Amino acid sequence: MSADKIKNARDFIECVPQVLALKMELVEIADGAAVIRMPYDPQIVGDPETGVIHGGAVSTLMDTCCGTAVIAHPDNPGGTATISLRIDYLRAAAPGQAVTARAECYHLTRSVAFVRGTAHDEETGCPVATATGTFTVETKA
């Protein structure tokens, strides 16, 4: 993977205020794939009684990771934007645990990228959520 691709992916993550507020970190990047970790934070809890992370934070994690995978695809010349994203929540993340998303851009056309991903907590390794989506492919001017 080129240094430019890695820089573009890092820039993508570091320029979105919501991503910064959720303290997400790029763990791994490869051609068409990304891994992003979101640490547990009491400020993003959706249910104070259980301590479970709000689904919106998990959505942001999945969307960001899928978009990063598109940016990392060797045939994508630039940026991306979400066209559609379906997230299936399988279970609540374990309270107190970070959530890590992994995404793969498995097909790219001239204008659309197709991505799938999963999110896991640290405790069980079982999926918390899965995602499938389509994203724009930036064309060269």
C-alpha positions as CSV (number, residue, x, y, z in Angstrom):
1,M,0.0,0.0,0.0
2,S,1.3,3.4,-0.9
3,A,2.3,6.1,1.6
4,D,-0.3,8.4,-0.1
5,K,-3.1,5.9,0.5
6,I,-2.2,5.5,4.2
7,K,-2.0,9.3,4.6
8,N,-5.4,9.8,2.9
9,A,-7.0,7.2,5.2
10,R,-5.5,8.8,8.3
11,D,-6.5,12.3,7.1
12,F,-10.0,11.0,6.5
13,I,-10.3,9.7,10.1
14,E,-8.6,12.7,11.7
15,C,-10.7,15.4,10.1
16,V,-14.2,14.3,11.2
17,P,-15.1,15.9,14.6
18,Q,-17.5,13.0,15.5
19,V,-14.7,10.4,14.9
20,L,-12.3,12.5,17.1
21,A,-15.0,12.9,19.8
22,L,-15.4,9.1,19.9
23,K,-11.6,8.7,20.1
24,M,-11.4,6.2,17.3
25,E,-8.0,5.0,16.2
26,L,-6.9,3.4,13.0
27,V,-5.4,0.0,14.0
28,E,-4.7,-1.5,10.6
29,I,-4.9,-0.6,7.0
30,A,-4.3,-2.7,3.9
31,D,-5.4,-2.6,0.2
32,G,-9.2,-2.3,0.5
33,A,-9.4,-3.1,4.2
34,A,-9.3,-1.3,7.5
35,V,-9.5,-1.9,11.2
36,I,-10.6,0.8,13.6
37,R,-11.0,0.7,17.4
38,M,-13.3,2.8,19.5
39,P,-12.5,2.7,23.2
40,Y,-15.2,2.4,25.8
41,D,-16.2,5.8,27.3
42,P,-19.0,6.4,29.8
43,Q,-20.0,9.5,27.7
44,I,-21.2,7.3,24.8
45,V,-23.3,4.9,26.9
46,G,-26.9,4.6,25.6
47,D,-28.3,2.8,28.7
48,P,-27.0,4.1,32.1
49,E,-28.4,1.1,33.9
50,T,-26.4,-1.5,31.9
51,G,-23.5,0.6,30.7
52,V,-24.0,-0.5,27.1
53,I,-22.6,1.8,24.3
54,H,-25.2,3.7,22.3
55,G,-26.0,2.1,18.9
56,G,-25.3,5.5,17.2
57,A,-21.6,5.3,18.3
58,V,-21.4,1.8,16.8
59,S,-23.0,3.1,13.6
60,T,-20.4,5.9,13.4
61,L,-17.6,3.3,13.9
62,M,-19.0,1.0,11.2
63,D,-19.5,3.9,8.7
64,T,-16.0,5.3,9.3
65,C,-14.3,1.9,9.0
66,C,-16.2,1.0,5.8
67,G,-15.3,4.4,4.3
68,T,-11.7,4.0,5.2
69,A,-11.6,0.6,3.5
70,V,-12.9,2.3,0.3
71,I,-10.2,5.0,0.5
72,A,-7.6,2.2,1.0
73,H,-8.7,0.3,-2.1
74,P,-5.9,0.5,-4.7
75,D,-8.2,1.4,-7.5
76,N,-9.9,4.3,-5.8
77,P,-8.2,7.5,-6.8
78,G,-9.5,9.6,-4.0
79,G,-12.1,10.1,-1.4
80,T,-15.6,8.6,-0.7
81,A,-19.0,9.3,0.7
82,T,-21.6,6.9,2.0
83,I,-24.5,6.1,-0.4
84,S,-26.2,3.5,1.7
85,L,-25.2,1.6,4.9
86,R,-27.2,-1.2,6.5
87,I,-26.2,-2.2,10.0
88,D,-27.6,-5.2,11.7
89,Y,-27.1,-5.1,15.5
90,L,-26.6,-8.7,16.7
91,R,-26.2,-8.0,20.5
92,A,-25.1,-5.3,22.9
93,A,-21.4,-4.7,23.3
94,A,-20.1,-5.8,26.7
95,P,-20.0,-2.8,29.0
96,G,-16.6,-1.5,29.6
97,Q,-15.2,-3.0,26.5
98,A,-13.7,-1.3,23.4
99,V,-15.4,-2.1,20.1
100,T,-13.3,-2.9,17.0
101,A,-14.6,-2.7,13.5
102,R,-13.1,-4.5,10.5
103,A,-14.2,-3.7,6.9
104,E,-13.4,-4.8,3.4
105,C,-14.1,-3.1,0.1
106,Y,-14.7,-6.2,-1.9
107,H,-15.8,-4.7,-5.2
108,L,-15.3,-1.4,-7.0
109,T,-16.9,0.0,-10.1
110,R,-16.1,3.3,-11.8
111,S,-18.5,5.1,-9.4
112,V,-19.6,2.7,-6.6
113,A,-17.7,0.7,-4.0
114,F,-19.2,-2.3,-2.2
115,V,-18.2,-2.9,1.4
116,R,-18.9,-5.3,4.3
117,G,-17.8,-5.2,7.8
118,T,-18.2,-6.5,11.4
119,A,-17.7,-5.0,14.8
120,H,-16.6,-7.0,17.9
121,D,-16.1,-6.2,21.5
122,E,-12.9,-7.3,23.4
123,E,-14.6,-9.8,25.7
124,T,-16.1,-12.4,23.6
125,G,-14.9,-11.7,20.1
126,C,-18.5,-12.5,18.9
127,P,-19.9,-9.9,16.5
128,V,-21.8,-6.9,17.9
129,A,-22.9,-5.7,14.5
130,T,-22.5,-6.4,10.8
131,A,-22.6,-3.9,8.0
132,T,-23.0,-3.8,4.2
133,G,-22.9,-0.7,2.3
134,T,-22.2,1.2,-0.9
135,F,-20.0,4.2,-1.2
136,T,-19.0,6.7,-3.9
137,V,-15.8,6.4,-5.8
138,E,-14.2,9.7,-6.4
139,T,-13.3,10.0,-10.1
140,K,-10.3,11.8,-11.4
141,A,-11.0,15.2,-12.9
